[in-house]
Amino acid sequence: MDLSTLGTEARNERTTELDRMPVSELLSVMNAEDQTVALAVRDALPQIEAAVEAVAESLRRGGRLIYLGAGTSGRIGLLDAVECPPTFGTSPDQVVGLLSGGPGAFVMAVEGAEDEPARAVDDLEKIGVNDRDTVVGLAASGRTPYVVGGLKHAAAQGAVTVSVACNRDTVVSRYADIPIEIPTGPEVLTGSTRLKGGTAEKMVCNMLSTASMVRVGKVYGNLMVDVRASNEKLVDRARRIVVEATGTDADTAAEALRAADGHAKTAIVMLLARCTAEEAARRLNLAHGDTRTAVGHP
């Protein structure tokens, strides 16, 4: 696919005088362009929903959400992956971000890495991709060879494949069970897909991880009850979560958290079901981690 034919590579007619604009005007036009991204994502919600259900099913079966990308796209996937353990209490290998060129490419570009589909095959083989996994290939252009190679290999291993691109009728879509296309159009700075393209990809990743975690019981109401209280801020957040979920006071919440070894979800079940930490843990295990089921609420 010729890059010059892609919407993300076209010249934005509203910003042809970008270098002559006053800063106030430049920022205003950037803000106006950014507002179009959410609308483009909205049009792809049915496909995103299908991807969320696939990810949730993978997690229920002991599989993983695996992001795959190069450059900015890969960094966005990796960023979403590393935020899941502290937010949702997942193990580091449940949500994985694979970046062409390796983790070091997050801070320093590895030129040419995105053009090598074999790299993706190697990266996926190293983590043992299998038929319980969902692999999400991120490519703003929709043509990145690393992503194409990764999706083809993942499919051959029986994994569900999802593609996210910011153009229509893309190459990566041909290799995905669930293609998500979000045509974000010409960038404010021609070809700089870290802008609207990157924003769209980040919004989709936010949806995929958050909604799938909700589906597998990592959330109670709108509270992140599996948060890992690993620093002072998160300890305070865990206490406030228990207070909000149970209606108890801060001292009682803190006491329950101590008994629950700092785990907000366990403390919530203890207080709502009026049981010990051991019984709360047993209930959560039987309920596959779902708080409402463990408490006995509909």
C-alpha positions as CSV (number, residue, x, y, z in Angstrom):
1,M,0.0,0.0,0.0
2,D,1.4,3.4,-1.1
3,L,1.8,5.6,2.0
4,S,0.8,8.7,-0.1
5,T,-2.7,7.3,-0.5
6,L,-3.4,7.0,3.3
7,G,-5.6,9.5,5.0
8,T,-3.2,9.8,7.9
9,E,-0.5,10.9,5.4
10,A,-2.5,13.5,3.6
11,R,-1.9,17.2,4.1
12,N,-4.4,18.9,6.4
13,E,-5.9,21.9,4.5
14,R,-6.7,23.6,7.8
15,T,-3.1,23.8,8.9
16,T,-1.1,24.6,5.7
17,E,0.1,27.8,7.4
18,L,0.9,26.1,10.7
19,D,4.4,27.7,10.9
20,R,2.9,31.2,10.6
21,M,0.1,30.8,13.1
22,P,0.1,32.6,16.5
23,V,0.4,30.0,19.3
24,S,-3.2,30.7,20.4
25,E,-4.4,29.8,16.9
26,L,-2.2,26.8,16.6
27,L,-3.4,25.4,19.9
28,S,-7.0,26.2,18.9
29,V,-6.8,24.2,15.7
30,M,-5.1,21.3,17.4
31,N,-7.8,21.2,20.0
32,A,-10.5,21.3,17.3
33,E,-8.8,18.5,15.4
34,D,-8.5,16.4,18.6
35,Q,-12.3,16.7,19.1
36,T,-12.9,14.8,15.9
37,V,-11.1,11.7,17.3
38,A,-13.7,10.7,19.9
39,L,-16.4,10.9,17.2
40,A,-14.3,8.6,14.9
41,V,-13.8,6.2,17.8
42,R,-17.6,6.3,18.5
43,D,-18.3,5.0,14.9
44,A,-16.1,1.9,15.7
45,L,-17.8,1.0,19.0
46,P,-19.5,-2.2,17.6
47,Q,-16.1,-3.6,16.6
48,I,-14.5,-2.5,19.9
49,E,-17.3,-4.2,21.8
50,A,-16.6,-7.5,19.9
51,A,-12.9,-7.1,20.8
52,V,-13.7,-6.5,24.5
53,E,-15.8,-9.7,24.6
54,A,-12.9,-11.6,23.0
55,V,-10.4,-10.2,25.5
56,A,-12.7,-10.9,28.5
57,E,-13.2,-14.5,27.3
58,S,-9.4,-14.9,27.0
59,L,-8.9,-13.7,30.5
60,R,-11.6,-16.0,31.9
61,R,-9.8,-19.0,30.2
62,G,-6.4,-18.1,31.6
63,G,-5.3,-16.4,28.5
64,R,-3.9,-13.0,27.9
65,L,-4.4,-9.6,26.2
66,I,-1.3,-9.1,24.1
67,Y,-0.7,-5.8,22.4
68,L,1.7,-5.7,19.4
69,G,3.0,-2.6,17.7
70,A,5.9,-0.6,16.5
71,G,6.9,3.0,17.3
72,T,4.2,5.2,18.9
73,S,1.6,2.5,18.4
74,G,3.7,-0.1,20.3
75,R,4.5,2.3,23.0
76,I,0.8,3.0,23.6
77,G,0.1,-0.7,23.8
78,L,3.0,-1.2,26.2
79,L,1.8,1.8,28.3
80,D,-1.7,0.3,28.7
81,A,-0.2,-3.1,29.6
82,V,2.0,-1.8,32.4
83,E,-0.8,0.1,34.0
84,C,-3.0,-3.0,34.4
85,P,-1.2,-4.6,37.4
86,P,-1.5,-1.6,39.7
87,T,-5.0,-0.7,38.5
88,F,-6.6,-4.1,38.3
89,G,-4.3,-6.4,40.3
90,T,-3.5,-8.5,37.3
91,S,-0.2,-10.4,37.1
92,P,2.4,-8.9,34.8
93,D,1.9,-11.6,32.3
94,Q,-1.9,-11.2,31.9
95,V,-1.7,-8.1,29.8
96,V,1.5,-7.9,27.7
97,G,2.8,-5.2,25.4
98,L,5.2,-6.2,22.7
99,L,7.2,-3.4,21.0
100,S,9.2,-3.9,17.9
101,G,12.8,-3.5,18.8
102,G,12.2,-4.7,22.4
103,P,11.6,-2.7,25.6
104,G,14.6,-0.5,24.9
105,A,12.7,0.9,21.9
106,F,10.3,2.6,24.3
107,V,12.8,5.3,25.1
108,M,15.0,5.2,21.9
109,A,13.7,4.4,18.5
110,V,15.1,1.3,16.8
111,E,15.1,2.2,13.2
112,G,13.8,-0.4,10.7
113,A,12.4,-2.7,13.4
114,E,8.9,-2.1,12.3
115,D,9.7,-3.4,8.8
116,E,10.6,-6.9,10.0
117,P,7.6,-9.3,10.4
118,A,9.9,-12.0,11.6
119,R,10.6,-9.9,14.7
120,A,7.0,-10.2,15.7
121,V,7.0,-14.0,15.2
122,D,10.1,-14.2,17.5
123,D,8.5,-12.0,20.1
124,L,5.3,-14.0,20.2
125,E,7.1,-17.3,20.3
126,K,9.1,-16.1,23.3
127,I,5.9,-15.6,25.3
128,G,4.3,-18.7,24.0
129,V,1.2,-17.2,22.3
130,N,-1.6,-19.7,22.2
131,D,-5.3,-20.3,21.5
132,R,-6.4,-18.8,24.8
133,D,-4.9,-15.4,23.9
134,T,-6.3,-12.3,22.2
135,V,-3.6,-10.4,20.2
136,V,-4.2,-6.8,19.4
137,G,-2.1,-5.4,16.6
138,L,-1.8,-1.6,16.7
139,A,-0.8,0.2,13.5
140,A,-1.9,3.8,12.8
141,S,-1.0,3.5,9.2
142,G,-2.6,0.0,9.0
143,R,0.3,-1.4,7.1
144,T,3.2,-2.0,9.5
145,P,5.0,-5.3,8.6
146,Y,5.8,-6.1,12.2
147,V,2.1,-6.0,13.1
148,V,1.1,-8.0,10.0
149,G,3.6,-10.7,10.7
150,G,2.5,-10.8,14.3
151,L,-1.2,-11.1,13.5
152,K,-0.5,-13.9,10.9
153,H,1.5,-15.9,13.4
154,A,-1.0,-15.4,16.3
155,A,-3.8,-16.6,14.1
156,A,-1.8,-19.7,13.1
157,Q,-1.5,-20.5,16.9
158,G,-5.3,-20.2,17.3
159,A,-5.3,-16.8,19.1
160,V,-8.1,-14.3,18.4
161,T,-6.7,-11.5,16.5
162,V,-7.7,-7.8,16.6
163,S,-6.3,-4.9,14.5
164,V,-6.5,-1.2,15.3
165,A,-5.7,1.2,12.4
166,C,-6.4,4.8,11.7
167,N,-7.3,4.4,8.0
168,R,-9.9,2.6,6.0
169,D,-9.4,-0.7,4.1
170,T,-6.0,-1.4,5.7
171,V,-3.6,-4.3,5.2
172,V,-3.7,-5.2,8.9
173,S,-7.5,-5.5,8.8
174,R,-7.1,-8.4,6.4
175,Y,-5.3,-10.4,9.0
176,A,-7.6,-9.8,12.0
177,D,-10.7,-11.6,13.2
178,I,-11.9,-8.3,14.5
179,P,-10.7,-5.3,12.5
180,I,-11.1,-1.9,14.1
181,E,-10.6,1.0,11.7
182,I,-10.8,4.6,13.0
183,P,-10.1,7.0,10.1
184,T,-8.7,10.0,11.9
185,G,-7.8,11.9,8.8
186,P,-4.9,14.2,8.1
187,E,-2.8,15.2,11.0
188,V,-2.2,18.8,12.1
189,L,1.5,18.1,11.4
190,T,1.5,16.1,8.2
191,G,2.1,12.4,8.8
192,S,2.7,12.8,12.6
193,T,0.4,10.0,13.7
194,R,1.5,10.3,17.3
195,L,-1.1,13.1,17.3
196,K,-4.7,12.2,16.3
197,G,-3.7,8.6,15.4
198,G,-2.0,8.1,18.7
199,T,-4.9,9.6,20.6
200,A,-7.3,7.2,18.9
201,E,-5.2,4.2,19.6
202,K,-4.9,5.2,23.3
203,M,-8.7,5.6,23.5
204,V,-9.2,2.2,22.1
205,C,-6.6,0.6,24.4
206,N,-8.3,2.3,27.4
207,M,-11.6,0.8,26.3
208,L,-10.2,-2.7,25.7
209,S,-8.4,-3.1,29.0
210,T,-10.9,-1.3,31.2
211,A,-14.1,-2.8,29.8
212,S,-12.6,-6.3,29.7
213,M,-11.5,-6.0,33.3
214,V,-15.0,-4.8,34.3
215,R,-16.4,-7.9,32.5
216,V,-14.2,-10.3,34.5
217,G,-15.0,-8.9,37.9
218,K,-12.1,-6.6,38.5
219,V,-14.5,-3.7,39.3
220,Y,-17.3,-3.2,41.8
221,G,-19.7,-0.4,40.7
222,N,-17.1,2.0,39.3
223,L,-14.5,1.2,42.0
224,M,-11.1,-0.4,41.2
225,V,-11.5,-3.0,44.0
226,D,-8.4,-5.0,42.8
227,V,-6.1,-2.0,43.1
228,R,-2.7,-2.9,44.5
229,A,-2.0,-0.7,47.5
230,S,1.7,-0.5,46.8
231,N,2.4,3.1,47.9
232,E,0.9,5.7,50.3
233,K,-1.4,7.2,47.7
234,L,-2.8,3.8,46.8
235,V,-3.2,2.8,50.4
236,D,-5.3,5.8,50.9
237,R,-7.3,5.1,47.7
238,A,-7.9,1.5,48.9
239,R,-9.3,2.7,52.2
240,R,-11.6,5.2,50.4
241,I,-12.7,2.5,48.0
242,V,-13.8,0.3,51.0
243,V,-15.6,3.2,52.6
244,E,-17.4,4.0,49.3
245,A,-18.4,0.4,48.6
246,T,-19.6,-0.5,52.1
247,G,-20.7,2.8,53.7
248,T,-18.5,2.2,56.7
249,D,-16.2,4.7,58.4
250,A,-12.5,5.1,57.6
251,D,-11.3,3.4,60.8
252,T,-13.4,0.3,60.1
253,A,-12.3,0.3,56.5
254,A,-8.6,0.5,57.6
255,E,-9.1,-2.4,60.1
256,A,-10.7,-4.6,57.5
257,L,-7.9,-3.8,55.0
258,R,-5.3,-4.9,57.6
259,A,-7.2,-8.2,58.1
260,A,-7.4,-8.6,54.3
261,D,-3.7,-8.0,53.8
262,G,-4.4,-4.7,52.0
263,H,-6.8,-6.2,49.4
264,A,-9.8,-3.9,49.0
265,K,-12.0,-6.5,47.4
266,T,-11.6,-8.9,50.2
267,A,-12.2,-6.2,52.8
268,I,-15.4,-5.2,51.0
269,V,-16.7,-8.7,51.0
270,M,-15.8,-9.1,54.7
271,L,-17.8,-6.0,55.6
272,L,-20.8,-6.6,53.4
273,A,-21.1,-10.3,54.0
274,R,-20.1,-9.9,57.7
275,C,-17.5,-12.6,57.5
276,T,-13.8,-13.2,58.2
277,A,-11.0,-12.4,55.7
278,E,-10.6,-16.2,55.1
279,E,-14.3,-16.6,54.4
280,A,-14.3,-13.6,52.1
281,A,-11.3,-15.0,50.1
282,R,-13.1,-18.3,49.8
283,R,-16.3,-16.6,48.6
284,L,-14.3,-14.6,46.0
285,N,-12.5,-17.7,44.8
286,L,-15.9,-19.5,44.3
287,A,-17.3,-16.4,42.5
288,H,-14.2,-16.2,40.2
289,G,-13.4,-12.8,41.7
290,D,-16.8,-11.2,41.2
291,T,-17.6,-9.1,44.3
292,R,-21.4,-8.9,43.8
293,T,-21.6,-12.7,43.5
294,A,-19.3,-13.2,46.5
295,V,-21.4,-10.9,48.6
296,G,-24.7,-12.4,47.4
297,H,-26.0,-9.2,45.8
298,P,-27.8,-9.4,42.4
